[in-house]
């Protein structure tokens, strides 16, 4: 597999705006991950300039952000393996600078599929220490049908951190923060200044139900806590880049937080009433949120199952 990491590349997909990617309907007996993989292989690839040498790429996995300075490009996430050449060519066409640094916000395949290709070309991969462990060991994610890893040495992070790491890219200062358990226990939020952008990864998809990866330390309570920390940090003008979907505002993130809290509290009440996981799903605790939030890869029933399992696990620990 080739990685086009230099200038003078053939593919020019850069546009002035961001196009929403429609999400395919699941086929019978198709897992969440199978549905996503099928979509990623066939989706239209989109690119958009965000200003200040910052670009957003979407369609071939999770949202990818590129930040270019005078001599190099820093990436946030690397899409899926089967489309890494397309992504690398688009990045080169947009930035005209070689990629030297890659930050992973999650260990899941849609954020890390290009790791091995970029890493083989000498790109330094940076990640929170739990992401590095998951990539090295591999793991299955309950409820969504995902099994990924282990990754070869070239695809593993060479630089890791626990809670915070500061990286300078040209005029931009990147503050990498892990708030603990959320979508996983390695989720990384990246605050970019002075561009006034927050890249939040899969703690937020706009506007879709999230995956709560219980096998990697994720939890519904931790997810809400992390969203609260982000809300406390950002200003009303900050542009939020979610794991999936269009750039968002603080109001969008607040609406997402309110949905998480409402569904969590409803499921908790049903558990307290002695309901089984099947009975909780049948009670349809997401019913008034589905029109807005169920358009992604995670069906409402699967989201409810993950919330139930997360709360049940927390109850067992208490």
C-alpha positions, 0 to 999 in steps of 0.5 A: 500500500502506498502513502502519498505524503508529499506535494504534487498529488493527483487528487483534488477534492477540496471544497469550500464547505462540508457536505453531510454524509448520508448513513446507509440503512442496516441490512438484515442481521448486519452488525453496527460495525458491518454497516459502518464498514460498508458505508465507509467503503462506498461513501463520497469523500469530502474535504473542507477548509476551516481556515488558518491552514486547518482542513476537515476530511470526512467520508472514509471513517471518522472525521480527520483534521489536518493542521498545516504549518510552513513545513509540515502537516499534523493529522488528527485520526487516520480514517479506515485502512482501505481508503488511506491512499485516497485520504493521504492524497487529499491531505497532500493536495490540500496542505502541500506539506508532508505529514509528520505527526498523527494524533489518535483520539480513539483506538477504534478502526475508523480512527486508526485504519491509516496508522500503519501506512503513515507510521511506516512512512516515518510519521510519529503517532501520538495517543493517550496511553490506553489507546496505545495499549488497546492498539497493541493488544486488540479487543472486541467491543460488545453490542456493535460487532467490532474486533480490531487489533493488534496493530503491527509496530509501525501502526502503534503510537511512539509518543503517549501521555496520561492526562495532558499533552501540549503540542505546537503546530506552527501558530497553533497550540494543541492541548490534548486532554483525557478526562477518564472514562467516556466513549472509552477510557482513552478518548482524547479531546484536542483544543486548538488555539488561536483557531478556537476549535475543539476536536472531540472525537467519538465522545460526540457525533453530530447528531447521532447516538454514541458507542459506549465501549464497555470493554475499553473502560467506557461508561455512560456516566463518564461520557456525560462527565467528559461532555460536561468538562468540554462544555466548561472549557469551550466558549460560545464561538468555538467550532466543535469537530465531532467524531462524525457529522458536521462541525457543531456549536456549543448549543449542539453539544448541550443538546447532545448532553441533555439527551444523554442525561435524559436517556441515562436517567430513564434507564436507571429508573427502569433498572431500579424497578427491576426491569431486564435489559429486554424490558428496558429496550421495549420501554423505548426510553429514547422515543422522543429523541429518535427523530434527531439522534438515530440517523447514525450507525448506532440504532436506538435499541443498541444505544439503550443496551449499552446504557443499561450494561454500563449502569448495571456494571456500575451498580455491581461495583458499588 
